[in-house]
């Protein structure tokens, strides 16, 4: 399978006397048929390439092992003396939104997308404490 080639159409913008060239501005239109087609072709190419890797299954197993090795904490914010963050424990598919009341205080789950049922994927992608 041949890698899809993105069309090049240079668009020039000038900001404060400096001209910037953007050869892929057309890709910003996610609703265009051309962009949708290119994404599908790129996804098919990537899938075929990745599936053909000789050690793919071994590598995938190792990635899963490392991914579930320990609890992950990320995206910390402090507001009102409380600490807000995401937490994902081994075996959980999605991170939970947590709050810790003061730095050494009690930890509480604010939202756990793992508890939602249904066909629609749900996750927290941002929050503002």
ZADO-1210 file (C-alpha; in nm, 4 decimals, padded with zeros to 6 digits):
<atoms>
<atom x="00.0000" y="00.0000" z="00.0000" code="UNK" pos="1"/>
<atom x="00.1286" y="00.3430" z="-00.0923" code="UNK" pos="2"/>
<atom x="00.1206" y="00.6272" z="00.1598" code="UNK" pos="3"/>
<atom x="-00.1347" y="00.8929" z="00.0622" code="UNK" pos="4"/>
<atom x="00.0149" y="01.2225" z="-00.0444" code="UNK" pos="5"/>
<atom x="-00.1455" y="01.5413" z="00.0804" code="UNK" pos="6"/>
<atom x="-00.2158" y="01.8073" z="-00.1774" code="UNK" pos="7"/>
<atom x="00.0037" y="02.1172" z="-00.1473" code="UNK" pos="8"/>
<atom x="-00.1614" y="02.4539" z="-00.1987" code="UNK" pos="9"/>
<atom x="00.0436" y="02.7371" z="-00.0555" code="UNK" pos="10"/>
<atom x="-00.1523" y="03.0113" z="00.1182" code="UNK" pos="11"/>
<atom x="00.0418" y="03.3198" z="00.2228" code="UNK" pos="12"/>
<atom x="-00.0454" y="03.5502" z="00.5112" code="UNK" pos="13"/>
<atom x="00.1503" y="03.8554" z="00.6165" code="UNK" pos="14"/>
<atom x="00.1657" y="03.9507" z="00.9827" code="UNK" pos="15"/>
<atom x="00.3510" y="04.2665" z="01.0839" code="UNK" pos="16"/>
<atom x="00.5621" y="04.2569" z="00.7693" code="UNK" pos="17"/>
<atom x="00.6473" y="03.8856" z="00.7917" code="UNK" pos="18"/>
<atom x="00.4991" y="03.6525" z="00.5317" code="UNK" pos="19"/>
<atom x="00.4046" y="03.3046" z="00.6491" code="UNK" pos="20"/>
<atom x="00.3423" y="03.0228" z="00.4021" code="UNK" pos="21"/>
<atom x="00.0998" y="02.7438" z="00.4877" code="UNK" pos="22"/>
<atom x="00.1008" y="02.4650" z="00.2283" code="UNK" pos="23"/>
<atom x="-00.1693" y="02.2642" z="00.4052" code="UNK" pos="24"/>
<atom x="-00.4283" y="02.5277" z="00.4997" code="UNK" pos="25"/>
<atom x="-00.6939" y="02.3273" z="00.3159" code="UNK" pos="26"/>
<atom x="-00.6597" y="02.0590" z="00.5843" code="UNK" pos="27"/>
<atom x="-00.8158" y="02.2935" z="00.8393" code="UNK" pos="28"/>
<atom x="-01.1563" y="02.2309" z="00.6812" code="UNK" pos="29"/>
<atom x="-01.2443" y="01.9066" z="00.8613" code="UNK" pos="30"/>
<atom x="-01.5851" y="01.8942" z="00.6961" code="UNK" pos="31"/>
<atom x="-01.4558" y="01.8866" z="00.3393" code="UNK" pos="32"/>
<atom x="-01.4883" y="01.5657" z="00.1399" code="UNK" pos="33"/>
<atom x="-01.1240" y="01.5927" z="00.0355" code="UNK" pos="34"/>
<atom x="-01.0046" y="01.6055" z="00.3956" code="UNK" pos="35"/>
<atom x="-01.2311" y="01.3177" z="00.5016" code="UNK" pos="36"/>
<atom x="-01.1004" y="01.1091" z="00.2128" code="UNK" pos="37"/>
<atom x="-00.7364" y="01.1868" z="00.2973" code="UNK" pos="38"/>
<atom x="-00.7907" y="01.0956" z="00.6644" code="UNK" pos="39"/>
<atom x="-00.9496" y="00.7617" z="00.5685" code="UNK" pos="40"/>
<atom x="-00.6640" y="00.6828" z="00.3294" code="UNK" pos="41"/>
<atom x="-00.4030" y="00.7785" z="00.5900" code="UNK" pos="42"/>
<atom x="-00.5769" y="00.5674" z="00.8558" code="UNK" pos="43"/>
<atom x="-00.5874" y="00.2654" z="00.6232" code="UNK" pos="44"/>
<atom x="-00.2195" y="00.3101" z="00.5366" code="UNK" pos="45"/>
<atom x="-00.1219" y="00.3448" z="00.9035" code="UNK" pos="46"/>
<atom x="-00.3294" y="00.0414" z="01.0053" code="UNK" pos="47"/>
<atom x="-00.1699" y="-00.1747" z="00.7338" code="UNK" pos="48"/>
<atom x="00.1799" y="-00.0565" z="00.8286" code="UNK" pos="49"/>
<atom x="00.1324" y="-00.1130" z="01.2017" code="UNK" pos="50"/>
<atom x="-00.0357" y="-00.4508" z="01.1544" code="UNK" pos="51"/>
<atom x="00.2620" y="-00.5680" z="00.9459" code="UNK" pos="52"/>
<atom x="00.5251" y="-00.4940" z="01.2131" code="UNK" pos="53"/>
<atom x="00.6950" y="-00.8265" z="01.2915" code="UNK" pos="54"/>
<atom x="00.7040" y="-00.7796" z="01.6700" code="UNK" pos="55"/>
<atom x="00.3727" y="-00.5953" z="01.6950" code="UNK" pos="56"/>
<atom x="00.2008" y="-00.8361" z="01.9337" code="UNK" pos="57"/>
<atom x="00.5022" y="-00.8523" z="02.1659" code="UNK" pos="58"/>
<atom x="00.5358" y="-00.4742" z="02.1648" code="UNK" pos="59"/>
<atom x="00.1629" y="-00.4250" z="02.2232" code="UNK" pos="60"/>
<atom x="00.1677" y="-00.6673" z="02.5172" code="UNK" pos="61"/>
<atom x="00.4620" y="-00.4801" z="02.6716" code="UNK" pos="62"/>
<atom x="00.2920" y="-00.1423" z="02.6258" code="UNK" pos="63"/>
<atom x="-00.0223" y="-00.2752" z="02.7957" code="UNK" pos="64"/>
<atom x="00.1876" y="-00.4180" z="03.0785" code="UNK" pos="65"/>
<atom x="00.3638" y="-00.0868" z="03.1377" code="UNK" pos="66"/>
<atom x="00.0404" y="00.1096" z="03.1027" code="UNK" pos="67"/>
<atom x="-00.1118" y="-00.0929" z="03.3863" code="UNK" pos="68"/>
<atom x="00.2000" y="-00.1015" z="03.6048" code="UNK" pos="69"/>
<atom x="00.0993" y="00.1760" z="03.8409" code="UNK" pos="70"/>
<atom x="-00.1496" y="00.4510" z="03.9131" code="UNK" pos="71"/>
<atom x="-00.1210" y="00.7605" z="03.6932" code="UNK" pos="72"/>
<atom x="-00.1812" y="01.1130" z="03.8216" code="UNK" pos="73"/>
<atom x="-00.1811" y="01.4122" z="03.5859" code="UNK" pos="74"/>
<atom x="-00.3156" y="01.7607" z="03.5026" code="UNK" pos="75"/>
<atom x="-00.2981" y="01.9098" z="03.8504" code="UNK" pos="76"/>
<atom x="-00.4725" y="02.2380" z="03.9356" code="UNK" pos="77"/>
<atom x="-00.5072" y="02.4160" z="04.2674" code="UNK" pos="78"/>
<atom x="-00.8149" y="02.6223" z="04.3482" code="UNK" pos="79"/>
<atom x="-00.9527" y="02.7340" z="04.6819" code="UNK" pos="80"/>
<atom x="-00.6815" y="02.5402" z="04.8632" code="UNK" pos="81"/>
<atom x="-00.7939" y="02.2139" z="04.7000" code="UNK" pos="82"/>
<atom x="-00.5971" y="02.0051" z="04.4511" code="UNK" pos="83"/>
<atom x="-00.7798" y="01.8842" z="04.1385" code="UNK" pos="84"/>
<atom x="-00.6331" y="01.6178" z="03.9101" code="UNK" pos="85"/>
<atom x="-00.6921" y="01.3115" z="03.6967" code="UNK" pos="86"/>
<atom x="-00.6253" y="00.9651" z="03.8364" code="UNK" pos="87"/>
<atom x="-00.6182" y="00.6354" z="03.6474" code="UNK" pos="88"/>
<atom x="-00.5585" y="00.3151" z="03.8391" code="UNK" pos="89"/>
<atom x="-00.4283" y="-00.0074" z="03.6799" code="UNK" pos="90"/>
<atom x="-00.7096" y="-00.1778" z="03.4896" code="UNK" pos="91"/>
<atom x="-00.9125" y="00.1396" z="03.4431" code="UNK" pos="92"/>
<atom x="-00.9698" y="00.2474" z="03.0849" code="UNK" pos="93"/>
<atom x="-01.0347" y="00.6120" z="03.1646" code="UNK" pos="94"/>
<atom x="-00.9046" y="00.8614" z="03.4165" code="UNK" pos="95"/>
<atom x="-01.1299" y="00.9870" z="03.6947" code="UNK" pos="96"/>
<atom x="-01.1526" y="01.3527" z="03.7925" code="UNK" pos="97"/>
<atom x="-01.0431" y="01.3821" z="04.1547" code="UNK" pos="98"/>
<atom x="-01.0163" y="01.6453" z="04.4262" code="UNK" pos="99"/>
<atom x="-00.8011" y="01.6394" z="04.7358" code="UNK" pos="100"/>
<atom x="-00.9206" y="01.8772" z="05.0049" code="UNK" pos="101"/>
<atom x="-00.5973" y="02.0560" z="05.0948" code="UNK" pos="102"/>
<atom x="-00.2612" y="01.9062" z="05.0057" code="UNK" pos="103"/>
<atom x="-00.2755" y="01.6284" z="05.2661" code="UNK" pos="104"/>
<atom x="-00.6536" y="01.6078" z="05.2922" code="UNK" pos="105"/>
<atom x="-00.9154" y="01.3529" z="05.1929" code="UNK" pos="106"/>
<atom x="-00.9313" y="01.2414" z="04.8291" code="UNK" pos="107"/>
<atom x="-01.2706" y="01.2296" z="04.6559" code="UNK" pos="108"/>
<atom x="-01.3826" y="01.1226" z="04.3087" code="UNK" pos="109"/>
<atom x="-01.5752" y="01.4024" z="04.1376" code="UNK" pos="110"/>
<atom x="-01.6500" y="01.2169" z="03.8153" code="UNK" pos="111"/>
<atom x="-01.5763" y="00.8612" z="03.7043" code="UNK" pos="112"/>
<atom x="-01.6498" y="00.7988" z="03.3348" code="UNK" pos="113"/>
<atom x="-01.5751" y="00.4278" z="03.3880" code="UNK" pos="114"/>
<atom x="-01.9120" y="00.3927" z="03.5618" code="UNK" pos="115"/>
<atom x="-02.1142" y="00.5127" z="03.2629" code="UNK" pos="116"/>
<atom x="-02.2798" y="00.2507" z="03.0486" code="UNK" pos="117"/>
<atom x="-02.3878" y="00.2693" z="02.6881" code="UNK" pos="118"/>
<atom x="-02.2573" y="00.2727" z="02.3360" code="UNK" pos="119"/>
<atom x="-02.1221" y="00.6280" z="02.3506" code="UNK" pos="120"/>
<atom x="-01.7625" y="00.6808" z="02.4645" code="UNK" pos="121"/>
<atom x="-01.7453" y="00.9319" z="02.7482" code="UNK" pos="122"/>
<atom x="-01.4348" y="01.0833" z="02.9047" code="UNK" pos="123"/>
<atom x="-01.3272" y="01.4052" z="03.0727" code="UNK" pos="124"/>
<atom x="-01.1047" y="01.5992" z="02.8361" code="UNK" pos="125"/>
<atom x="-01.0736" y="01.9180" z="03.0419" code="UNK" pos="126"/>
<atom x="-01.1979" y="02.0813" z="03.3569" code="UNK" pos="127"/>
<atom x="-01.1847" y="02.4169" z="03.5297" code="UNK" pos="128"/>
<atom x="-01.1903" y="02.4048" z="03.9098" code="UNK" pos="129"/>
</atoms>
